[in-house]
Amino acid sequence: MSTVKKFNRRDFLRASAVTAVGILAASCAQPTPEIIEKQVPVEKIVKETVVVEKQVPVEKVVKETVVVEKQVPVEKVVTATPEPVKFKEAPMLAELVKAGKLPPVEERLPENPLVVVPYESVGKYGGTWTMGVRTSPHYHAYEFVQYEQFLRLSMGGAEILPNLVEKWEDKDAKVFTLYLRKGIKFSDGSPFTADDILFWHEDIMSNKDLYSAYPSWLRVGAEVPTVEKLDDYTVRFSYGVTAPFFIRQIATPQHEAWRCAAYHKQFHAKYADKAALDKKVADRKFDSWSKLFLSEMDLNTSIGMPGLFAWDLEAYTSEGATYGRNPYYWKVDTEGNQLPYIDKIVTRMASDTASAQMMVFSGEVELEVFTPGQFPAETMVLKKNEKMGNYRVIDVPISEPNVFILGFNLNHKDPGLRAIFLDKRFRQAASLGIKREDIRQLVYLGQPVEIRQVVPLPRSPFYHEKAAKAFVDYDAAKANALLDEMGLTKKDAEGYRLRPDGTPLAITLEVMSQRDDFIDSLNIIANGWKDIGIKATVKPVDIALYNTRMEAGDLDAGVDYTGAGLYPLLNPNRYIANQVHTVWAPLWGLWYATKGKSGEEPPAEIKQQMDLYDKAVVSMDEAEQVKLWGQIMDIQAEQLWHLGICDRASVPMPTSLKFRNVPDKGWDIGWEGGNVGTCNPCQFWKAE
């Protein structure tokens, strides 16, 4: 029998405890159990029988947890019995089977489907989940709902559970053997095997025509794993150094290490007929096979790409996207119903915050994912209209460390601006010139708990008080003194400072046009900088263009989301430059990711941070990790490579009263917690 172990902070930081789950799972001689996910009150031990089609008694054993007046994620271990299970399917799929257009459900499911316990009740098939979105038509569906990694996080992220991978082995935190769930199929019916993982590793991520560097989340420092196929359902990841966080990484949202090789090879120069591929490139109006390939493998926009998610992208425009159920989805509920319950997901773009909220008030949407409450914090308005709109507001804790990160482009192509930005006195002065309390009160209505720079949250063992409080208090006099000390004493007729070459010191603050709160905050910042002689203009641009310009090093300054608030070693790029997607130093990040083959060599202080990170990320000792991270933050406290504003306590999540099985607690919003995806959206359903 496998064991699912409850993780605490110390367990997580120590790889031996993290990977013990996989060792125990792989060492058992009995049939592989199913993991059933559900939250239950935990003031008692629960033991009951679940009957599948009244044929398969399944015993659920729930561990005892001592917690009072609180619900926590608790996992059930269910051992399969030899009796046959009669599976059921959505009516729309049954019609296709009847017409001979789809195999029977028993043939579409894997040998051992993953069983999910519905949060409240077994649901009913059918209906459309309408979701209002702001950032992009697809962003919320992929980032927060479509969550199928090798492993998965429990609600809140405390535990690591089987998923595509049924069990795993760990040898010295260097060699990881993963055993895939046999018989899983992509949404087009093709088998999911080790070949799809090797294709991703060898032909996509290791191909320099496609990516300049291997994904940072699977690197250990700059160390790239070796990936081997042991058989069709077994793969091995090996590192030359210890990889304490590997198991956690392959359970974290947005970390899919697979693509359907059978489908994507038609777009790959290594496999496709050259004439046929050239025609595809020309027909799609691309100038290279690599651009065509990247377009075809984009989970956000590629229509027709086989997936392993509960829903597949079917249509996409600037106004919204439509996702249809995957007939080969490999999860079932406790009564043998193939999931998901919901037929379709439809996203609708809202032009502004007011429009997004009106969708909620009028009952047009079932569940808003990270939308209306994320912007000028109209939480009170949302709650006031609950009864009228026939919805409830779930306050979901947020684990991101700050509302956003602001960075000057330290790799700027203009030598004059680069020299100014590289002087730490400028960054310190800019921080002192930010009226953070105004942003906290006017943009976020006082909701954030604390004003501070971008550092891990106080509840994290990696919190750093000195870096958190460095240069956060508004002080125009001190800021002006620092700028004068730099020699930026000359001003134009409007009182703005001039650069040493006599040209105006003017900065464009670029921001995603979809983020009202970022735009409003930057306008407050730009207005406040007038008092210290810095001229700044806020320029909203579409998020796709913004990211392209950021990674190319074309911004003057910009903002970004803040990533890991609890365990920064998992995703450090908001804190240090370790990849090209670093708003304040993309070329230094590229230099690190490619071991100096591309990008620009950074200064000594940045190299020191990189060296400290390289040591911390391979350490098996919690105290050593915290110590090394503290030294990284000591440098940040002085250099102030990037600026923060304040943190947030929670995000209001409006949910229709007709939308069922949505947990009202036990999960959070943030990169590490898994978002709503950890709630298994495949078991959400709509009541009449």
Order of alpha helices (4+ residues) and beta strands (2+ residues): alpha-alpha-alpha-beta-beta-beta-beta-alpha-alpha-beta-beta-beta-beta-beta-beta-alpha-beta-beta-alpha-alpha-alpha-alpha-beta-beta-beta-beta-alpha-alpha-alpha-beta-beta-alpha-alpha-alpha-alpha-beta-alpha-beta-alpha-beta-alpha-alpha-alpha-beta-beta-beta
